[in-house]
Protein backbone atom coordinates (compact mmCIF):
# COMPACT_ATOMS: atom_id res chain seq x y z
CA UNK A 1 0.00 0.00 0.00
CA UNK A 2 1.30 3.48 -0.83
CA UNK A 3 -0.01 6.85 0.24
CA UNK A 4 -0.87 9.68 -2.13
CA UNK A 5 0.27 12.79 -0.27
CA UNK A 6 -0.29 16.50 -0.85
CA UNK A 7 3.33 17.54 -1.42
CA UNK A 8 5.08 20.75 -0.48
CA UNK A 9 3.88 23.41 -2.93
CA UNK A 10 6.36 26.17 -2.23
CA UNK A 11 7.28 28.52 0.55
CA UNK A 12 4.24 29.95 2.31
CA UNK A 13 1.61 27.64 0.80
CA UNK A 14 0.27 25.69 3.78
CA UNK A 15 -2.86 24.08 2.37
CA UNK A 16 -5.09 23.65 -0.67
CA UNK A 17 -8.78 23.00 -1.30
CA UNK A 18 -10.05 19.84 -2.97
CA UNK A 19 -11.97 20.76 -6.15
CA UNK A 20 -12.78 17.27 -7.40
CA UNK A 21 -11.64 13.69 -7.34
CA UNK A 22 -11.03 12.13 -10.75
CA UNK A 23 -11.56 8.66 -9.28
CA UNK A 24 -13.51 6.90 -6.56
CA UNK A 25 -12.58 4.32 -3.96
CA UNK A 26 -12.18 0.93 -5.63
CA UNK A 27 -11.19 2.34 -9.00
CA UNK A 28 -7.86 1.67 -10.66
CA UNK A 29 -5.48 4.40 -11.77
CA UNK A 30 -2.36 4.36 -13.88
CA UNK A 31 1.09 5.69 -13.08
CA UNK A 32 1.27 9.48 -13.56
CA UNK A 33 -2.49 9.81 -14.00
CA UNK A 34 -4.11 12.78 -12.24
CA UNK A 35 -6.23 11.53 -9.34
CA UNK A 36 -7.40 14.73 -7.63
CA UNK A 37 -7.72 18.43 -8.49
CA UNK A 38 -6.97 21.07 -5.85
CA UNK A 39 -6.83 24.84 -5.86
CA UNK A 40 -4.73 27.48 -4.12
CA UNK A 41 -5.16 31.22 -4.62
CA UNK A 42 -3.87 31.39 -8.17
CA UNK A 43 -3.21 27.82 -9.21
CA UNK A 44 -5.38 24.82 -9.95
CA UNK A 45 -3.29 21.69 -9.79
CA UNK A 46 -3.71 17.96 -10.00
CA UNK A 47 -1.86 15.38 -7.95
CA UNK A 48 -0.95 12.37 -10.07
CA UNK A 49 -0.46 8.78 -8.92
CA UNK A 50 3.17 7.73 -8.40
CA UNK A 51 2.21 4.09 -9.08
CA UNK A 52 -0.44 2.19 -11.00
CA UNK A 53 -2.92 0.48 -8.70
CA UNK A 54 -6.28 0.67 -7.02
CA UNK A 55 -7.57 3.55 -4.89
CA UNK A 56 -8.46 1.94 -1.56
CA UNK A 57 -9.31 4.93 0.65
CA UNK A 58 -10.01 8.62 0.06
CA UNK A 59 -9.48 10.82 3.11
CA UNK A 60 -10.90 14.21 2.08
CA UNK A 61 -14.13 15.32 0.42
CA UNK A 62 -14.51 17.89 -2.32
CA UNK A 63 -14.56 21.39 -0.83
CA UNK A 64 -12.35 20.48 2.14
CA UNK A 65 -9.04 22.24 2.80
CA UNK A 66 -6.07 19.93 3.13
CA UNK A 67 -2.82 20.80 4.94
CA UNK A 68 0.38 20.25 2.95
CA UNK A 69 1.86 16.86 3.81
CA UNK A 70 -1.52 15.20 4.46
CA UNK A 71 -2.45 11.79 3.08
CA UNK A 72 -5.04 12.29 0.33
CA UNK A 73 -5.64 8.64 -0.46
CA UNK A 74 -4.29 5.09 -0.09
CA UNK A 75 -3.35 3.22 -3.24
CA UNK A 76 -2.77 -0.55 -3.52
CA UNK A 77 0.08 -0.77 -6.01
CA UNK A 78 -0.14 -4.59 -6.10
CA UNK A 79 -3.68 -4.57 -7.45
CA UNK A 80 -3.71 -5.60 -11.11
CA UNK A 81 -7.27 -6.83 -11.61
CA UNK A 82 -8.70 -3.79 -13.33
CA UNK A 83 -9.57 -4.24 -16.98
CA UNK A 84 -8.05 -1.84 -19.51
CA UNK A 85 -10.10 1.35 -19.61
CA UNK A 86 -11.83 0.61 -16.30
CA UNK A 87 -14.63 2.95 -15.30
CA UNK A 88 -13.39 6.45 -14.54
CA UNK A 89 -14.75 9.12 -12.27
CA UNK A 90 -15.72 12.67 -13.21
CA UNK B 1 12.90 25.60 -23.61
CA UNK B 2 10.83 25.98 -26.76
CA UNK B 3 9.27 29.32 -27.69
CA UNK B 4 6.07 29.06 -29.73
CA UNK B 5 4.14 31.94 -31.29
CA UNK B 6 0.46 31.37 -32.06
CA UNK B 7 -0.44 34.94 -33.02
CA UNK B 8 -4.16 35.79 -32.71
CA UNK B 9 -6.02 32.64 -31.72
CA UNK B 10 -9.48 31.85 -30.34
CA UNK B 11 -9.39 31.12 -26.61
CA UNK B 12 -10.96 27.67 -26.89
CA UNK B 13 -8.53 26.60 -29.58
CA UNK B 14 -5.57 27.80 -27.53
CA UNK B 15 -6.89 25.94 -24.47
CA UNK B 16 -7.12 22.72 -26.48
CA UNK B 17 -3.63 23.16 -27.92
CA UNK B 18 -2.19 23.88 -24.48
CA UNK B 19 -3.49 20.55 -23.25
CA UNK B 20 -1.75 18.84 -26.17
CA UNK B 21 1.50 20.55 -25.19
CA UNK B 22 0.99 19.50 -21.56
CA UNK B 23 0.75 15.87 -22.70
CA UNK B 24 3.94 16.28 -24.74
CA UNK B 25 5.90 17.87 -21.90
CA UNK B 26 4.62 15.34 -19.35
CA UNK B 27 5.85 12.62 -21.70
CA UNK B 28 9.35 14.09 -21.75
CA UNK B 29 9.38 16.85 -24.39
CA UNK B 30 11.12 20.12 -23.45
CA UNK B 31 9.09 22.76 -21.63
CA UNK B 32 7.64 25.52 -23.78
CA UNK B 33 6.62 29.17 -23.64
CA UNK B 34 3.60 29.99 -25.81
CA UNK B 35 2.86 33.59 -26.77
CA UNK B 36 -0.38 34.69 -28.37
CA UNK B 37 -3.33 37.09 -28.30
CA UNK B 38 -7.07 36.37 -27.97
CA UNK B 39 -10.26 37.96 -29.26
CA UNK B 40 -12.29 39.41 -26.37
CA UNK B 41 -13.15 36.78 -23.77
CA UNK B 42 -13.90 36.78 -20.04
CA UNK B 43 -12.65 33.69 -18.23
CA UNK B 44 -13.77 32.39 -14.85
CA UNK B 45 -11.17 30.59 -12.74
CA UNK B 46 -12.04 27.98 -10.11
CA UNK B 47 -12.41 30.70 -7.45
CA UNK B 48 -14.53 33.00 -9.63
CA UNK B 49 -17.80 34.58 -8.59
CA UNK B 50 -20.51 35.67 -11.05
CA UNK B 51 -20.82 38.77 -8.86
CA UNK B 52 -17.55 39.94 -10.41
CA UNK B 53 -19.07 40.57 -13.84
CA UNK B 54 -21.31 43.60 -14.19
CA UNK B 55 -23.49 42.53 -17.12
CA UNK B 56 -25.36 39.29 -17.79
CA UNK B 57 -23.33 36.80 -19.82
CA UNK B 58 -25.76 36.89 -22.75
CA UNK B 59 -25.44 40.68 -22.95
CA UNK B 60 -21.66 40.42 -22.88
CA UNK B 61 -21.76 37.88 -25.69
CA UNK B 62 -24.01 40.20 -27.72
CA UNK B 63 -21.24 42.76 -27.30
CA UNK B 64 -18.67 40.32 -28.65
CA UNK B 65 -17.22 39.18 -25.32
CA UNK B 66 -17.37 35.41 -24.87
CA UNK B 67 -17.57 33.99 -21.30
CA UNK B 68 -15.74 30.75 -20.46
CA UNK B 69 -15.20 28.79 -17.22
CA UNK B 70 -11.70 27.36 -17.09
CA UNK B 71 -9.49 25.10 -14.97
CA UNK B 72 -7.09 27.69 -13.62
CA UNK B 73 -6.69 29.40 -10.29
CA UNK B 74 -7.92 32.89 -9.63
CA UNK B 75 -11.17 34.73 -10.20
CA UNK B 76 -12.51 36.59 -13.25
CA UNK B 77 -10.23 38.04 -15.88
CA UNK B 78 -10.51 39.48 -19.35
CA UNK B 79 -8.44 38.88 -22.46
CA UNK B 80 -8.73 41.06 -25.53
CA UNK B 81 -6.74 42.18 -28.57
CA UNK B 82 -3.69 44.16 -27.49
CA UNK B 83 -3.08 41.94 -24.46
CA UNK B 84 0.01 39.71 -24.63
CA UNK B 85 -0.88 36.21 -23.48
CA UNK B 86 1.95 34.03 -22.18
CA UNK B 87 1.36 30.35 -21.50
CA UNK B 88 4.37 28.72 -19.82
CA UNK B 89 4.09 24.95 -20.34
CA UNK B 90 6.68 24.06 -17.71
CA UNK B 91 7.59 20.69 -16.25
CA UNK B 92 7.48 21.56 -12.53
CA UNK B 93 9.23 18.31 -11.64
CA UNK B 94 12.38 20.11 -12.85
CA UNK B 95 11.63 22.98 -10.45
CA UNK B 96 10.99 21.02 -7.27
CA UNK B 97 7.20 21.05 -7.85
CA UNK B 98 7.31 24.57 -6.41
CA UNK B 99 4.08 26.26 -7.51
CA UNK B 100 4.79 29.52 -5.71
CA UNK B 101 8.25 29.83 -7.28
CA UNK B 102 6.70 29.25 -10.71
CA UNK B 103 4.18 32.06 -10.17
CA UNK B 104 6.98 34.33 -8.95
CA UNK B 105 9.06 33.61 -12.05
CA UNK B 106 6.13 34.65 -14.23
CA UNK B 107 5.88 37.89 -12.29
CA UNK B 108 9.64 38.41 -12.54
CA UNK B 109 9.57 37.99 -16.32
CA UNK B 110 6.77 40.58 -16.55
CA UNK B 111 8.64 43.02 -14.29
CA UNK B 112 11.82 42.61 -16.37
CA UNK B 113 9.88 43.14 -19.60
CA UNK B 114 8.32 46.35 -18.30
CA UNK B 115 11.68 47.60 -17.04
CA UNK B 116 12.83 47.64 -20.69
CA UNK B 117 10.31 50.44 -21.22
CA UNK B 118 11.27 52.38 -18.11
CA UNK B 119 8.29 51.10 -16.12
CA UNK B 120 8.90 50.17 -12.49
CA UNK B 121 6.53 47.31 -11.71
CA UNK B 122 6.19 44.88 -8.83
CA UNK B 123 4.81 41.41 -8.38
CA UNK B 124 2.59 40.25 -5.55
CA UNK B 125 5.48 40.34 -3.08
CA UNK B 126 5.29 44.11 -3.20
CA UNK B 127 1.65 43.99 -2.10
CA UNK B 128 1.56 41.31 0.57
CA UNK B 129 -1.71 39.39 0.32
CA UNK B 130 -1.80 36.53 -2.16
CA UNK B 131 -5.00 37.95 -3.68
CA UNK B 132 -2.68 40.54 -5.20
CA UNK B 133 -0.80 37.96 -7.26
CA UNK B 134 -0.09 39.61 -10.61
CA UNK B 135 1.98 42.58 -11.75
CA UNK B 136 1.39 46.08 -10.51
CA UNK B 137 2.52 49.60 -11.39
CA UNK B 138 1.79 51.57 -8.26
CA UNK B 139 -1.85 50.83 -7.41
CA UNK B 140 -2.74 49.86 -10.98
CA UNK B 141 -2.62 46.33 -12.28
CA UNK B 142 -1.00 45.64 -15.63
CA UNK B 143 -0.86 41.84 -15.72
CA UNK B 144 -2.98 39.02 -14.28
CA UNK B 145 -1.69 35.55 -13.52
CA UNK B 146 -3.44 32.25 -13.00
CA UNK B 147 -2.24 28.74 -13.78
CA UNK B 148 -3.39 25.15 -14.00
CA UNK B 149 -1.17 22.12 -13.41
CA UNK B 150 -1.63 18.61 -14.70
CA UNK B 151 0.91 15.80 -14.17
CA UNK B 152 3.13 18.58 -12.75
CA UNK B 153 3.10 20.51 -16.02
CA UNK B 154 1.78 24.07 -15.97
CA UNK B 155 -0.67 25.69 -18.39
CA UNK B 156 -2.67 28.94 -18.54
CA UNK B 157 -0.46 31.84 -17.42
CA UNK B 158 -0.18 35.61 -17.84
CA UNK B 159 -2.22 38.33 -19.54
CA UNK B 160 -0.14 41.50 -19.88
CA UNK B 161 -1.80 44.63 -21.25
CA UNK B 162 0.16 46.19 -24.10
CA UNK B 163 -2.44 48.19 -26.06
CA UNK B 164 -5.60 46.60 -24.62
CA UNK B 165 -8.81 48.67 -24.70
CA UNK B 166 -8.93 49.28 -20.94
CA UNK B 167 -12.61 50.22 -21.15
CA UNK B 168 -13.39 46.49 -21.52
CA UNK B 169 -12.32 45.96 -17.91
CA UNK B 170 -15.35 47.99 -16.86
CA UNK B 171 -17.33 44.79 -17.49
CA UNK B 172 -15.61 42.95 -14.64
CA UNK B 173 -14.06 43.23 -11.18
CA UNK B 174 -10.62 41.93 -12.25
CA UNK B 175 -9.51 39.02 -10.06
CA UNK B 176 -12.31 40.01 -7.68
CA UNK B 177 -10.54 43.24 -6.76
CA UNK B 178 -11.70 46.83 -7.02
CA UNK B 179 -8.67 47.84 -9.00
CA UNK B 180 -7.85 50.05 -11.95
CA UNK B 181 -6.11 48.31 -14.82
CA UNK B 182 -3.38 49.86 -16.93
CA UNK B 183 -1.34 49.01 -20.02
CA UNK B 184 2.02 49.72 -21.59
CA UNK B 185 0.32 52.16 -23.93
CA UNK B 186 -1.51 53.83 -21.05
CA UNK B 187 1.76 54.34 -19.19
CA UNK B 188 4.12 55.28 -22.02
CA UNK B 189 2.01 56.22 -25.03
CA UNK B 190 3.79 53.51 -27.04
CA UNK B 191 1.86 51.21 -29.38
CA UNK B 192 4.31 48.33 -29.32
CA UNK B 193 3.62 45.75 -32.07
CA UNK B 194 2.45 42.48 -30.50
CA UNK B 195 5.06 40.33 -32.24
CA UNK B 196 7.84 42.57 -30.89
CA UNK B 197 6.31 42.40 -27.40
CA UNK B 198 6.09 38.62 -27.64
CA UNK B 199 9.72 38.21 -28.76
CA UNK B 200 10.98 40.49 -26.02
CA UNK B 201 8.89 38.83 -23.31
CA UNK B 202 9.98 35.37 -24.44
CA UNK B 203 13.62 36.33 -23.98
CA UNK B 204 13.01 37.31 -20.36
CA UNK B 205 10.89 34.24 -19.72
CA UNK B 206 13.50 31.81 -21.03
CA UNK B 207 16.29 33.58 -19.15
CA UNK B 208 14.36 33.47 -15.89
CA UNK B 209 13.10 29.89 -16.21
CA UNK B 210 16.24 28.21 -17.47
CA UNK B 211 18.87 30.76 -18.31
CA UNK B 212 19.18 29.65 -21.93
CA UNK B 213 18.83 31.29 -25.33
CA UNK B 214 15.79 30.24 -27.28
CA UNK B 215 14.74 29.51 -30.82
CA UNK B 216 11.27 30.59 -31.93
CA UNK B 217 8.82 28.74 -34.08
CA UNK B 218 5.50 29.94 -35.39
CA UNK B 219 2.78 27.39 -34.67
Contacts between the chains, C-beta under 8 A, distances in Angstrom:
chain1	res1	chain2	res2	distance
A	7	B	97	5.7
A	8	B	97	7.2
A	8	B	98	7.8
A	9	B	97	7.2
A	9	B	98	7.2
A	9	B	99	4.7
A	9	B	100	6.7
A	10	B	98	4.2
A	10	B	99	5.0
A	10	B	100	2.9
A	10	B	101	5.4
A	10	B	102	7.8
A	11	B	98	7.8
A	11	B	100	5.9
A	11	B	101	7.7
A	12	B	100	6.1
A	13	B	99	6.6
A	13	B	100	5.5
A	19	B	46	5.9
A	32	B	26	7.0
A	32	B	151	5.7
A	33	B	151	7.9
A	34	B	150	5.7
A	34	B	151	6.3
A	37	B	71	7.5
A	39	B	46	4.7
A	39	B	47	6.5
A	39	B	73	5.7
A	40	B	73	6.3
A	40	B	99	6.8
A	41	B	47	7.4
A	41	B	73	6.3
A	41	B	74	7.4
A	41	B	130	4.3
A	41	B	131	6.6
A	41	B	133	6.3
A	42	B	73	4.2
A	42	B	74	5.0
A	42	B	103	6.0
A	42	B	130	7.1
A	42	B	133	4.5
A	42	B	145	6.0
A	42	B	146	5.2
A	42	B	147	6.8
A	43	B	72	7.6
A	43	B	73	4.2
A	43	B	99	5.0
A	43	B	103	6.8
A	43	B	146	7.3
A	43	B	147	4.9
A	43	B	148	7.2
A	43	B	149	6.2
A	44	B	45	7.3
A	44	B	46	5.1
A	44	B	71	5.3
A	44	B	72	5.5
A	44	B	73	5.0
A	44	B	147	7.4
A	44	B	148	4.6
A	44	B	149	6.9
A	45	B	99	6.4
A	45	B	148	7.1
A	45	B	149	3.6
A	45	B	150	7.8
A	46	B	149	6.3
A	46	B	150	5.0
A	46	B	151	7.0
A	48	B	150	8.0
A	48	B	151	5.1
A	48	B	152	7.0
